[in-house]
Amino acid sequence: MPHHHPAGTGRRGGWGVLALLCLAQFMVILDVTVVNVALPRLATDLRLDRAAATWVVTAYTLCFGGLLVLGGRLADVLGRRAVFLTGLAVFTAASLAAGLAGGPATLLAARAAQGVGAALLSPAALAVVSTMFHGPRRHRALAVWGAVGGAGAAAGVLVGGLLVSGPGWSWVFFVNVPIGVAVGGAVAVVVPRSPRYRGRVDVPGALLLTGAAAALIHGLTRAGGAGWTSTGTWLPIAAAAGLAAAAAVVQRTARTPLLPVTLLRRRPVLAGNAVMLAASGLLVAGFFLTSTLAQHVFGYSALRTGLLFLPVTVATVAAAHAAAHGLRRFGARPVAFAAFAAAAAGFALLAGVSAHDDPLRAVLPGFVLAAAGLGAGFVTASTSVMTGVEGHAAGSASGVLNTGHELGAALGVAIASSVAAAGVDPAAGPAAVAGFTDAYTVAAVTAAVAALLLAAALPGGRPAATDAPVFVH
């Protein structure tokens, strides 16, 4: 039972609070992709070798993805607002330190700290959203949240290109500081105190699950550079499997498990997380491939590449809005099928690109279609997982959902870079376009399979219009 209850923002108002929380989420998702555009300039200025440059991206992803489940549980036990504000403060301070970094050690430490802050604030924010709104309003709120996930990844390339070409790479990090301060001050004033639910934090389970997630993300990230047969790839993945098995044993015997068994047995939670994993992996892989294709094959600058993705961002948000209406009217199955079918069609169009094409005609239509479908997938995942989750488990559920997002991103980039192979090498030039077409083909097939399997896995029927809505089986 909670010790106290938040103010009644569930039936009226609350949209301003949602906007604040979504802005924070947009900021942390943006940081997954925004650094990719800044990396060449950043690596030159700080004299980073290839390994250090890779860790600029990986340090954030490892800490963000590895600590999300723990962050969600802490939000349930310690209070969502308190954990959100703590995470936001850590993320904002780390962003300032990253922008001021004069060497690799400071930058990598700051990026890791950014990941820790993101792992605290992201599940806490989603838990607040899912418990603040009820009935159809919750579906609308979760749809907005899902759209932010897709738009943040999409906008990262655009924002990165603008900042790197303008004030410089430091502002990729500095831009977070005023946003973090403003959001933190506003949330402290307008968001009511969150309920605390009795229970302990399962420390052994937290360490095992965090280690498993971090090892898996590390192995998947290494696969992109070292290859899938490399010892550096398989050892972390094997370690992740061992740690996950040990965590499963601990979860069965713990008095207060980090992941309640009743939560994990729910079909909407499992299927929704699978949708998030697939949608995130395909979308981030698409951005990785298309931004690299634009710069390595077509010779686009960072700014021009960013502007190329502006229609993609708009399409992602528009499709997420349409998906929200579709979920209320038709349910999750048809929306998920349409989402991944659109993504498959978009990637199939991209698979026909050649080095002699005009990028605006050969690349943009296919990627707009694919991103629109995957934006709808984000909404489907968020709504499926968080609908019907009781207040005491909202933080844990949101932590699992966000972990799916990060694992999907790592898996997508690892597979895409492995398949594209030579095309990712800046020296490859236009002749390496075949690597990109192979990778787009794999993405198209993956999306088509997801359209069939994941749509069938989701519960059928429309969501029930109740204060604690559930999907009808």
Backbone hydrogen bonds, N-H to C=O, Kabsch-Sander energy under -0.5 kcal/mol:
donor,donor_aa,acceptor,acceptor_aa,energy
3,H,196,R,-1.6
9,T,7,A,-2.2
18,L,14,G,-2.4
19,A,15,W,-2.1
20,L,16,G,-1.8
21,L,17,V,-2.5
22,C,18,L,-2.7
23,L,19,A,-1.9
24,A,20,L,-1.8
25,Q,21,L,-2.2
26,F,22,C,-3.0
27,M,23,L,-1.8
28,V,24,A,-1.8
29,I,25,Q,-2.4
30,L,26,F,-2.4
31,D,27,M,-1.3
32,V,29,I,-1.6
33,T,29,I,-0.7
33,T,30,L,-1.0
34,V,30,L,-2.8
36,N,33,T,-1.0
37,V,33,T,-0.7
37,V,34,V,-0.6
38,A,34,V,-0.9
39,L,35,V,-1.5
42,L,38,A,-2.7
43,A,39,L,-3.1
44,T,40,P,-1.6
45,D,41,R,-2.3
46,L,42,L,-2.3
47,R,43,A,-0.6
47,R,44,T,-0.5
48,L,43,A,-2.2
53,A,49,D,-2.5
54,T,50,R,-2.1
55,W,51,A,-1.8
56,V,52,A,-1.1
57,V,53,A,-0.8
57,V,54,T,-0.8
58,T,54,T,-2.5
59,A,55,W,-2.7
61,T,57,V,-1.7
62,L,58,T,-3.2
63,C,59,A,-1.7
64,F,60,Y,-2.5
65,G,61,T,-2.7
66,G,62,L,-2.4
67,L,63,C,-1.4
68,L,65,G,-0.6
71,G,67,L,-2.7
72,G,68,L,-2.5
73,R,69,V,-2.0
74,L,70,L,-2.6
75,A,71,G,-1.8
76,D,72,G,-1.5
77,V,73,R,-2.1
78,L,74,L,-3.2
79,G,75,A,-1.2
83,V,79,G,-2.1
84,F,80,R,-2.7
85,L,81,R,-2.7
86,T,82,A,-2.0
87,G,83,V,-2.7
88,L,84,F,-2.7
89,A,85,L,-2.2
90,V,86,T,-2.2
91,F,87,G,-2.7
92,T,88,L,-2.6
93,A,89,A,-2.4
94,A,90,V,-2.4
95,S,91,F,-2.0
96,L,92,T,-1.9
97,A,93,A,-2.1
98,A,94,A,-2.4
99,G,95,S,-2.2
100,L,96,L,-1.6
101,A,97,A,-0.6
101,A,98,A,-0.8
107,L,103,G,-1.9
108,L,104,P,-2.8
109,A,105,A,-2.2
110,A,106,T,-2.2
111,R,107,L,-2.4
112,A,108,L,-2.2
113,A,109,A,-2.2
114,Q,110,A,-2.3
115,G,111,R,-1.9
116,V,112,A,-1.9
117,G,113,A,-2.5
118,A,114,Q,-2.5
119,A,115,G,-2.1
120,L,116,V,-1.1
121,L,117,G,-2.4
122,S,118,A,-2.3
124,A,120,L,-1.0
125,A,121,L,-2.4
126,L,122,S,-2.0
127,A,123,P,-2.1
128,V,124,A,-1.9
129,V,125,A,-2.2
130,S,126,L,-2.6
131,T,127,A,-1.4
132,M,128,V,-1.7
133,F,129,V,-1.4
134,H,10,G,-0.8
135,G,466,T,-0.7
137,R,134,H,-1.2
138,R,134,H,-0.5
138,R,135,G,-1.1
139,H,135,G,-1.2
140,R,136,P,-1.9
141,A,137,R,-2.4
142,L,138,R,-2.9
143,A,139,H,-1.9
144,V,140,R,-2.1
145,W,141,A,-2.2
146,G,142,L,-2.6
147,A,143,A,-2.2
148,V,144,V,-2.0
149,G,145,W,-1.6
150,G,146,G,-1.6
151,A,147,A,-3.0
152,G,148,V,-2.8
153,A,149,G,-1.3
154,A,150,G,-2.0
155,A,151,A,-3.2
156,G,152,G,-1.1
157,V,153,A,-0.6
157,V,154,A,-0.5
158,L,154,A,-0.7
159,V,155,A,-3.3
160,G,156,G,-2.5
161,G,157,V,-2.2
162,L,158,L,-2.2
163,L,159,V,-2.6
164,V,160,G,-2.6
165,S,161,G,-1.9
166,G,162,L,-0.9
168,G,163,L,-2.7
171,W,168,G,-1.4
172,V,169,W,-1.9
173,F,170,S,-1.4
174,F,170,S,-2.4
175,V,171,W,-1.6
176,N,173,F,-1.5
177,V,174,F,-1.5
179,I,175,V,-0.9
180,G,176,N,-2.9
181,V,177,V,-2.5
182,A,178,P,-2.3
183,V,179,I,-2.8
184,G,180,G,-2.4
185,G,181,V,-2.3
186,A,182,A,-2.2
187,V,183,V,-2.9
188,A,184,G,-2.1
189,V,185,G,-0.9
189,V,186,A,-0.5
190,V,186,A,-2.8
191,V,187,V,-2.0
197,Y,76,D,-2.0
198,R,1,M,-0.8
202,D,200,R,-0.6
203,V,201,V,-1.6
206,A,202,D,-2.8
207,L,203,V,-2.7
208,L,204,P,-2.4
209,L,205,G,-2.8
210,T,206,A,-2.5
211,G,207,L,-2.4
212,A,208,L,-2.5
213,A,209,L,-2.6
214,A,210,T,-2.6
215,A,211,G,-2.7
216,L,212,A,-2.3
217,I,213,A,-2.5
218,H,214,A,-2.4
219,G,215,A,-2.5
220,L,216,L,-2.7
221,T,217,I,-2.4
222,R,218,H,-2.4
223,A,219,G,-1.6
224,G,220,L,-0.8
224,G,221,T,-0.7
225,G,221,T,-0.6
225,G,222,R,-1.0
226,A,222,R,-3.3
227,G,222,R,-0.6
227,G,223,A,-1.4
230,S,227,G,-1.0
233,T,230,S,-1.0
234,W,230,S,-2.3
235,L,231,T,-2.4
237,I,233,T,-1.3
238,A,234,W,-2.9
239,A,235,L,-2.6
240,A,236,P,-2.3
241,A,237,I,-1.9
242,G,238,A,-2.2
243,L,239,A,-2.6
244,A,240,A,-2.5
245,A,241,A,-2.1
246,A,242,G,-2.2
247,A,243,L,-2.4
248,A,244,A,-2.1
249,V,245,A,-1.6
250,V,246,A,-2.1
251,Q,247,A,-2.7
252,R,248,A,-1.3
253,T,249,V,-1.0
253,T,250,V,-0.5
254,A,250,V,-2.1
263,L,260,P,-0.7
264,L,260,P,-1.8
265,R,261,V,-1.6
266,R,263,L,-1.3
270,L,266,R,-2.3
271,A,267,R,-2.8
272,G,268,P,-2.2
273,N,269,V,-2.0
274,A,270,L,-1.8
275,V,271,A,-2.1
276,M,272,G,-2.2
277,L,273,N,-2.6
278,A,274,A,-2.3
279,A,275,V,-3.0
280,S,276,M,-2.7
281,G,277,L,-2.1
282,L,278,A,-2.4
283,L,279,A,-2.4
284,V,280,S,-2.6
285,A,281,G,-1.9
286,G,282,L,-2.1
287,F,283,L,-2.2
288,F,284,V,-2.5
289,L,285,A,-2.8
290,T,286,G,-2.7
291,S,287,F,-2.5
292,T,288,F,-1.8
293,L,289,L,-2.8
294,A,290,T,-2.4
295,Q,291,S,-1.7
296,H,292,T,-3.2
297,V,293,L,-1.9
298,F,293,L,-1.6
300,Y,294,A,-2.8
305,T,301,S,-2.4
306,G,302,A,-2.2
307,L,303,L,-2.3
308,L,304,R,-1.6
309,F,305,T,-0.9
309,F,306,G,-0.8
310,L,307,L,-1.3
313,T,309,F,-2.1
314,V,310,L,-1.9
315,A,311,P,-2.4
316,T,312,V,-2.3
317,V,313,T,-2.1
318,A,314,V,-2.5
319,A,315,A,-2.4
320,A,316,T,-1.9
321,H,317,V,-2.0
322,A,318,A,-2.2
323,A,319,A,-2.4
324,A,320,A,-1.7
325,H,321,H,-1.3
326,G,322,A,-2.2
327,L,323,A,-2.7
328,R,324,A,-1.6
329,R,325,H,-1.8
330,F,326,G,-3.4
331,G,326,G,-0.9
331,G,327,L,-0.9
332,A,461,G,-0.6
333,R,459,P,-0.5
335,V,331,G,-0.9
336,A,332,A,-2.9
337,F,333,R,-2.4
338,A,334,P,-2.5
339,A,335,V,-2.5
340,F,336,A,-2.4
341,A,337,F,-2.3
342,A,338,A,-2.3
343,A,339,A,-1.9
344,A,340,F,-2.5
345,A,341,A,-2.2
346,G,342,A,-2.4
347,F,343,A,-2.6
348,A,344,A,-2.0
349,L,345,A,-1.9
350,L,346,G,-1.9
351,A,347,F,-1.8
352,G,349,L,-1.4
353,V,350,L,-1.9
357,D,354,S,-1.5
361,R,358,D,-1.1
362,A,358,D,-3.0
363,V,359,P,-2.3
364,L,359,P,-1.9
367,F,363,V,-2.1
368,V,364,L,-2.7
369,L,365,P,-2.0
370,A,366,G,-2.3
371,A,367,F,-2.8
372,A,368,V,-2.1
373,G,369,L,-2.1
374,L,370,A,-2.2
375,G,371,A,-2.3
376,A,372,A,-1.7
377,G,373,G,-1.4
378,F,374,L,-1.8
379,V,375,G,-1.4
380,T,376,A,-2.1
381,A,377,G,-2.4
382,S,378,F,-2.5
383,T,379,V,-2.5
384,S,380,T,-2.3
385,V,381,A,-2.3
386,M,382,S,-2.2
387,T,383,T,-1.8
389,V,386,M,-1.4
393,A,390,E,-1.5
394,A,390,E,-0.6
394,A,391,G,-1.0
397,A,393,A,-2.6
398,S,394,A,-2.4
399,G,395,G,-2.1
400,V,396,S,-2.2
401,L,397,A,-2.3
402,N,398,S,-2.5
403,T,399,G,-1.8
404,G,400,V,-2.0
405,H,401,L,-1.4
406,E,402,N,-2.0
407,L,403,T,-3.1
408,G,404,G,-2.3
409,A,405,H,-2.0
410,A,406,E,-2.4
411,L,407,L,-2.7
412,G,408,G,-2.9
413,V,409,A,-2.2
414,A,410,A,-2.2
415,I,411,L,-2.5
416,A,412,G,-2.5
417,S,413,V,-2.8
418,S,414,A,-1.7
419,V,415,I,-2.6
420,A,416,A,-2.8
421,A,417,S,-1.6
423,G,420,A,-2.4
424,V,421,A,-1.8
425,D,422,A,-1.2
428,A,425,D,-2.1
431,A,428,A,-0.5
432,A,429,G,-1.8
433,V,430,P,-1.5
434,A,431,A,-0.6
435,G,432,A,-1.4
436,F,432,A,-0.7
437,T,433,V,-2.0
438,D,434,A,-2.1
439,A,435,G,-1.8
440,Y,436,F,-2.7
441,T,437,T,-1.9
442,V,438,D,-2.2
443,A,439,A,-2.2
444,A,440,Y,-2.4
445,V,441,T,-2.4
446,T,442,V,-2.5
447,A,443,A,-2.5
448,A,444,A,-2.1
449,V,445,V,-2.4
450,A,446,T,-2.4
451,A,447,A,-2.1
452,L,448,A,-1.3
453,L,449,V,-2.9
454,L,450,A,-1.8
455,A,450,A,-0.9
456,A,452,L,-1.1
457,A,453,L,-1.6
458,L,454,L,-1.7
464,A,470,V,-2.5
466,T,464,A,-1.8
472,V,462,R,-0.8
